[in-house]
Amino acid sequence: MFLYSIINFLYTFIDSIMISPVGSAELGGIGQAGIIFSTIIIFFQGILYIYIPLYSKIDENKRNIFFSNAILLSIVLAVIIVLIMPLIIEIYKLTGQSSEIVVHVEAYLNVVRWGSLFALPMSICIAMINYNDESKIIVYIVITGNIFNIFFNYIFLYDVLFTQGFSVKGIALSTVITRIITFIISLIYVLHRYNIKFILKINRSYIYQFLKTGIFKGVSYSNEWFASLILVLIVGTAGSTYVSGNQIADLISSIMYMIPQATVTVVVIYLSKAINSSTYTLELEKQLFKYCGYLYLFTLVLGIFLTPYIIKLFHIKQGSEIYSIAFMFMVVHLFFYLAYCYQNFYLAKLDSILDIKFPAIISILLTYIFVIPISLVILYINANVIYIWIIDGICNCILCLIYLNRWKLKGREHQNGTI
């Protein structure tokens, strides 16, 4: 599963590498636009995220209707994204960002928003494949998508077939086309492989279950991204060079963050199945902790070693200002990496027992009482913006400890299979 997450993120990574020779403003623009789009779509993906815990409790003779309702709900949520994105763009323009960055952010978002019509329904198909322990299929699908993405990026960026001047719009259009292709492939596979029939019948109780629990998960997910967006916008006030340097560091660290984010799905699947089948044991819990820990540590060591080389992939010379800024940001991300990993690990354990509200509330409180106010003070006193990411890392440490104690309090109650 973690391979799928890494390969899936390569969409953004490859886009950034391919746009970097065009200009640092374009690179920074895609970076900010990507965070804005992710902040919006992650809320709705959070709602759909609880598909696996809910699906595991549905009677087999009702699963076709449940799957169909999940797809319909995902399309409705995607339409909302398409409609609100122009308003989001206008709000973004009021944040005082560099004009050379703003123009590229607007161009990218106006195109890529249409991709949500296929990205959200695809997340349901991906969940189905994950539930049936066929993660390799997902990897094959996303690899195929990346091949198409590189192909269309080349066409739209390098004046092939009269596409000169597409620039950032071309990158966004390539992403949308790729999302369409991968959604069609994954949908056909799910319907054929698991003998699922799409039933156009709305079941209000299923929709209600998604919204009742999923909204809190969506708030929790989008809150993390929204906090990152605010921090990125604060960094953006330091100029386009800092935006570009931060984008490079964000891409590298995000690849590393894919590991704990992917293990979230693994932990949720194994624990929720074990709890519902009354096979949960402390030994299973210890095994998950051990293997995830090995994976986290290996990724950290790899990140420390490879960071200088990855920065150079963006056509940035060692010793340049952008290189120094990107490297400085990465040092902070690496220092707090394990705290981020275990925050996600214990959050996944709480997700497996559908303890959604408490983590969401705590995350919001820490964000708006601790992280954002201190970051604004840093901006006000004109201190180095690197302190913003240090504050964010400290927040991850606090969340990790809170989630750990919450699991000790609530997790053991479900050892005998009661969610």
Secondary structure, DSSP 8 states (H G I E B T S, - for coil): -HHHHHHHHHHHHHHHHHHTTT-HHHHHHHHHHHHHHHHHHHHHHHHHHTHHHHHTTS-GGGHHHHHHHHHHHHHHHHHHHHHHHHHHHHHHGGG---HHHHHHHHHHHHHHGGGHHHHHHHHHHHHHHHHTT-HHHHHHHHHHHHHHHHHHHHHHHTT-SS-TT-HHHHHHHHHHHHHHHHHHHHHHHHHHHTT--------HHHHHHHHHHHHHHHHHHHHHHHHHHHHHHHHHTT-HHHHHHHHHHHHHHHHHHHHHHHHHHHHHHHHHHHHHTT---HHHHHHHHHHHHHHHHHHHHHHHHHHHHHHHTTT--TTSHHHHHHHHHHHHHHHTHHHHHHHHHHHHHHHHTT--HHHHHHHHHHIIIIIHHHHHHHHHTT--THHHHHHHHHHHHHHHHHHHHHHHHHGGGGTTS--
